[in-house]
Amino acid sequence: MIATPPSTLRFASALTRQEEVQPAADELVRAVRGQLGPAGIDLAFLFVSAQHADQADALSQELRRALAPGTLVGCTGEGIIATGREVETGAAAALWAAHLPGVTIHPLRLSFSSIHDQFSLHGWPDADFAGDENPVMMLFADPFSAPMQDILTVIEERYPGARALGGLAGGGRDLGGNRLFLDEQVYSEGLVGLALGGNISVHTVISQGCRPIGDRFIVTRAEHNVIQELGGVPALHCLQTVFGQLSTDERAQAQRALHIGIAMDEQRAQFTRGDFLIRNLIGADQQTGAIVIGDVVQEGQTVQFQVRDAQSADQDLHALLASPQPPDSSPPLGALLFSCCGRGKGLFGIPHHDAAAVQQQLGDIPVAGFFAQGEVGPVGGRNFLHGYTASIAIFSEPNRDEPLASRVEPHRLR
């Protein structure tokens, strides 16, 4: 028997409900050091509630002084997630720290000028990432000052193979109300993040929480985000047909949360969980029979109507987390969870749902994150801004039996 080498990547997570800076920092530091021991911290994520916004700089400074992380990044959130718990109200802060030998970390900062309608990408790496194809980016943006859809378009153009995860900061109610952490700086606008590569595998789970209803349709007439015909029939008529086939309970669910799924890969013979990009159904025109959805759609694409409820969201998350991880990675060692502020207890009726599901399916690994105003994650090979979604990054070591060139997940950035 060949012995399995011990893991060299190590992770830790901690949660505090303390409202004052020093007690909060002390609690987080003690918990992280208790898990990592004296190991150097190469990367730390800090997520804080709105109650800590005015103290964000002081808290960040205390943590950097005590732990000296190579890179620190994070933001405020509508709620805070860590250690299997979800704090949806009240003061909270979460710290997720990692010892990452052999991993390259490249900090990212972006600002946007609405006056000049242009982006400023501060210190972003070269487009080819030293010849690698699939970088992983963790991104946190202020929803009031960072046009995330446009940012994802810029990333797609500049880094065609990149996978992006993260979310829109929360807690603030207007421009300047949120906080973004990046090393020594605390910003109130724009975007911060990092790109990861080297000796690490990152598996992504994007749970959009819907289940399909009725038949699938081919878009036969459409313009921008307006679908006129499905399969040569007015789109509204198709929707009414699907609605009429539902049970009484399903109709009630559809009236509360009806959506549409756009298939991301037309070459598939069968469509399963994760194959559809879920978008809102915005409205309908009774005279023309057209429906309006929350994204651009093209003729020839496959769509299917979807409903979202607690049961569907629960089943979707558990099924995706239970699906096999890529063959090039070892067991999960840590995870980051970005959950929509429309989920949580308000959707499921119980606290800690998403955080508990992650630990039930992946084991007692360090997990942290926050409730976001919008979640970023890849579907069908492209990155999107989602709503009502749980976007999860699962970290593990690459399978050492696989040659480096064959690994899909890791990526060297410098």
Residue pairs with C-beta under 8 A, 6 or more apart in sequence:
5 400
7 330
7 333
7 397
8 101
8 102
8 199
8 397
9 98
9 99
9 100
9 101
9 103
9 199
9 200
9 333
9 334
9 395
9 396
9 397
10 35
10 36
10 39
10 98
10 99
10 333
11 35
11 96
11 97
11 98
11 99
11 333
11 334
11 365
11 366
11 395
12 31
12 32
12 34
12 35
12 36
12 96
12 97
12 98
12 366
13 32
13 35
13 82
13 83
13 94
13 95
13 96
13 97
13 334
13 366
13 367
13 368
14 27
14 28
14 31
14 32
14 35
14 82
14 83
14 94
14 95
14 96
14 368
15 31
15 80
15 82
15 83
15 85
15 87
15 92
15 93
15 94
15 368
16 23
16 24
16 27
16 28
16 92
16 93
16 94
17 87
17 90
17 91
17 92
18 24
18 27
18 91
18 93
19 51
19 52
19 91
21 55
21 58
21 59
21 62
22 62
24 52
24 59
24 93
25 59
25 62
25 63
25 66
28 63
28 93
28 95
29 63
29 66
29 67
31 95
32 41
32 67
32 95
32 97
33 67
35 366
36 97
36 99
39 99
40 68
40 70
40 99
41 67
41 68
41 69
41 70
41 97
41 98
41 99
42 69
42 70
42 71
42 98
42 99
42 100
42 101
42 103
42 105
43 69
43 70
43 71
43 72
43 73
43 97
43 98
43 100
43 103
43 105
43 194
44 63
44 67
44 69
44 71
44 72
44 73
44 74
44 95
44 96
44 97
44 98
45 72
45 73
45 74
45 94
45 95
45 96
45 97
45 138
45 336
45 368
46 59
46 60
46 63
46 72
46 73
46 74
46 93
46 94
46 95
46 181
47 74
47 75
47 76
47 77
47 80
47 81
47 82
47 93
47 94
47 96
47 368
47 369
47 370
48 56
48 59
48 74
48 75
48 76
48 77
48 80
48 92
48 93
48 94
48 179
49 76
49 77
49 79
49 80
49 87
49 90
49 91
49 92
49 93
49 171
50 76
50 78
50 170
50 171
50 172
50 177
51 90
51 91
51 92
52 59
52 76
52 91
52 93
53 76
53 171
53 172
53 177
53 178
53 179
56 76
56 179
56 181
56 186
57 186
59 93
60 72
60 181
60 186
63 69
63 72
63 95
64 72
64 183
64 184
67 97
69 97
70 105
71 105
71 107
71 183
71 194
72 181
72 182
72 183
73 107
73 138
73 140
73 181
73 182
73 183
73 192
73 193
73 194
74 140
74 180
74 181
75 140
75 142
75 169
75 178
75 179
75 180
75 181
75 192
75 370
76 169
76 170
76 171
76 172
76 178
76 179
76 370
77 167
77 169
77 170
77 171
77 369
77 370
77 371
77 372
78 88
78 170
78 171
78 341
78 370
78 371
78 372
78 373
79 86
79 87
79 88
79 89
79 92
79 170
79 341
79 344
79 370
79 371
80 86
80 87
80 92
80 93
80 94
80 370
80 371
81 87
81 94
81 337
81 339
81 354
81 355
81 367
81 368
81 369
81 370
81 371
82 94
82 95
82 96
82 355
82 367
82 368
82 369
83 366
83 367
83 368
84 352
84 355
84 356
84 359
84 367
85 351
85 352
85 355
86 339
86 344
86 345
86 351
86 352
86 353
86 354
86 355
86 371
88 344
88 345
88 351
88 371
94 368
94 369
94 370
95 368
96 334
96 336
96 366
96 367
96 368
96 369
98 334
98 395
100 199
100 200
101 199
102 198
102 199
102 200
103 196
103 197
103 198
103 199
103 200
104 196
104 197
104 198
104 412
104 413
104 414
105 194
105 195
105 196
105 413
106 125
106 194
106 195
106 196
106 197
106 413
106 414
107 123
107 182
107 183
107 192
107 193
107 194
108 121
108 122
108 123
108 124
108 137
108 139
108 191
108 192
108 193
108 194
108 195
109 121
109 122
109 123
109 182
109 187
109 190
109 191
109 192
109 193
110 119
110 120
110 121
110 122
110 124
110 141
110 146
110 151
110 190
110 191
110 192
111 119
111 120
111 122
111 145
111 189
111 190
111 191
112 118
112 119
112 120
112 145
112 146
112 147
112 151
112 190
113 119
113 120
114 145
119 150
119 151
119 154
121 154
124 158
125 195
125 413
125 414
127 158
127 159
129 135
129 159
129 195
129 197
129 411
129 412
129 413
130 412
130 413
130 414
132 197
132 411
132 412
132 413
133 161
133 411
134 161
134 162
134 163
134 408
134 409
134 411
135 159
135 161
135 162
135 163
135 195
135 196
135 197
135 411
135 413
136 162
136 163
136 164
136 165
136 195
136 196
136 197
136 202
136 393
136 409
136 411
137 155
137 159
137 162
137 163
137 164
137 165
137 166
137 193
137 194
137 195
137 196
138 164
138 165
138 166
138 193
138 194
138 196
138 336
138 393
139 151
139 164
139 165
139 166
139 191
139 192
139 193
139 376
140 166
140 167
140 168
140 169
140 180
140 191
140 192
140 193
141 148
141 151
141 166
141 167
141 168
141 169
141 180
141 190
141 191
141 192
142 168
142 169
142 172
142 175
142 178
142 180
142 187
142 188
142 189
142 190
142 191
143 168
143 169
143 170
143 178
143 373
143 374
144 172
144 174
144 175
144 176
144 177
144 178
144 189
145 175
145 189
145 190
146 168
146 189
146 190
146 191
148 168
148 191
148 374
148 376
148 385
149 385
151 191
152 164
152 376
152 383
152 384
152 385
155 162
155 164
155 383
156 162
156 382
156 383
162 195
162 383
163 202
163 204
163 378
163 383
164 376
164 377
164 378
164 383
165 204
165 336
165 338
165 376
165 377
165 378
165 391
165 392
165 393
166 193
166 338
166 372
166 375
166 376
166 391
167 338
167 370
167 372
167 373
167 374
167 375
167 376
167 391
168 372
168 373
168 374
168 375
168 376
168 385
169 178
169 179
169 180
169 372
169 373
170 178
170 341
170 370
170 371
170 372
170 373
171 177
171 178
172 178
172 179
175 188
175 189
176 188
176 189
177 188
178 188
179 186
179 187
179 188
180 186
180 187
180 188
180 189
180 190
180 191
180 192
181 192
182 192
195 411
195 413
196 202
196 411
196 413
197 410
197 411
197 412
197 413
198 410
198 411
198 412
198 413
199 397
199 398
199 410
200 395
200 396
200 397
200 398
200 409
200 410
201 326
201 328
201 329
201 330
201 395
201 396
201 397
201 398
201 399
201 407
201 409
201 410
202 393
202 394
202 395
202 409
202 410
203 325
203 326
203 329
203 332
203 393
203 394
203 396
203 409
204 377
204 378
204 391
204 392
204 393
204 394
205 317
205 320
205 321
205 390
205 391
205 392
205 394
206 274
206 320
206 375
206 377
206 378
206 379
206 386
206 389
206 390
206 391
206 392
207 313
207 316
207 317
207 320
207 321
207 389
207 390
207 391
207 392
208 276
208 277
208 278
208 308
208 316
208 379
208 386
208 388
208 389
209 278
209 308
209 312
209 313
209 316
209 317
209 343
209 388
209 389
209 390
210 259
210 261
210 276
210 278
210 306
210 307
210 308
210 312
210 313
210 316
211 306
211 307
211 308
211 312
211 315
211 316
212 261
212 276
212 304
212 305
212 306
213 242
213 246
213 250
213 254
213 304
213 305
213 306
213 307
214 241
214 242
214 245
214 246
214 304
214 305
215 242
215 304
216 263
216 271
216 302
216 303
216 304
217 230
217 231
217 235
217 238
217 302
217 303
217 304
218 230
218 231
218 300
218 301
218 302
219 227
219 229
219 230
219 297
219 298
219 299
219 300
219 301
219 302
219 303
220 229
220 230
220 231
220 232
220 299
221 227
221 228
221 229
221 299
222 228
222 229
222 297
222 298
222 299
224 296
225 282
225 292
225 293
225 294
225 295
225 296
225 297
226 290
226 291
226 292
226 293
227 235
227 290
227 291
227 292
227 293
227 297
227 303
228 234
228 235
228 288
228 289
228 290
229 235
229 289
230 238
230 303
231 238
234 288
234 289
234 290
235 284
235 289
235 290
235 291
236 284
236 285
236 286
236 289
236 290
236 291
237 289
239 284
239 291
239 305
242 305
243 251
243 254
246 254
250 307
253 307
253 309
254 305
254 307
256 309
257 307
257 308
257 309
258 281
258 305
258 306
258 307
259 278
259 279
259 280
259 281
259 305
259 306
259 307
259 308
260 278
260 279
260 280
260 281
260 291
260 293
260 303
260 304
260 305
260 306
261 276
261 277
261 278
261 279
261 303
261 304
261 305
261 306
262 276
262 277
262 279
262 295
262 297
262 301
262 302
262 303
263 271
263 275
263 276
263 301
263 302
263 303
263 304
264 275
264 276
264 277
264 379
264 380
264 381
264 382
265 275
265 380
265 381
266 300
266 301
266 302
268 275
271 302
271 304
273 316
273 319
273 320
274 320
274 379
275 380
276 304
276 306
276 379
277 295
277 379
277 380
277 384
278 306
278 308
278 386
278 388
278 389
279 293
279 294
279 295
280 293
280 294
280 387
281 291
281 292
281 293
281 294
281 305
282 292
282 293
282 294
283 291
283 292
284 290
284 291
284 292
285 291
285 292
297 303
308 388
310 347
310 348
310 349
313 343
313 347
313 348
313 388
314 348
314 353
314 357
317 354
317 357
317 390
318 357
318 360
318 361
321 357
321 358
321 361
321 362
321 392
322 361
325 332
325 394
325 396
326 408
326 409
327 399
327 402
328 398
328 399
328 402
328 406
328 407
328 408
328 409
329 396
329 397
329 398
329 399
329 409
330 396
330 397
330 398
330 399
331 363
331 396
332 362
332 363
332 365
332 394
332 395
332 396
333 365
333 366
333 395
333 396
333 397
334 365
334 366
334 367
334 394
334 395
335 358
335 362
335 365
335 366
335 367
335 392
335 393
335 394
335 395
336 367
336 368
336 369
336 392
336 393
336 395
337 354
337 355
337 358
337 367
337 368
337 369
337 390
337 391
337 392
338 369
338 370
338 372
338 375
338 376
338 377
338 390
338 391
338 392
339 354
339 369
339 370
339 371
339 372
339 375
339 389
339 390
339 391
340 371
340 372
340 374
340 375
340 386
340 387
340 388
340 389
340 390
341 371
341 372
341 373
342 387
342 388
343 353
343 354
343 371
343 388
343 390
344 351
344 353
344 354
344 371
345 351
345 353
347 353
347 388
354 390
355 367
358 367
358 392
359 365
359 367
362 394
374 385
374 386
374 387
375 385
375 386
375 387
375 389
375 390
375 391
376 383
376 384
376 385
376 386
376 391
377 383
377 384
377 386
377 389
377 391
378 384
398 404
398 407
398 409
398 410
399 407
404 410
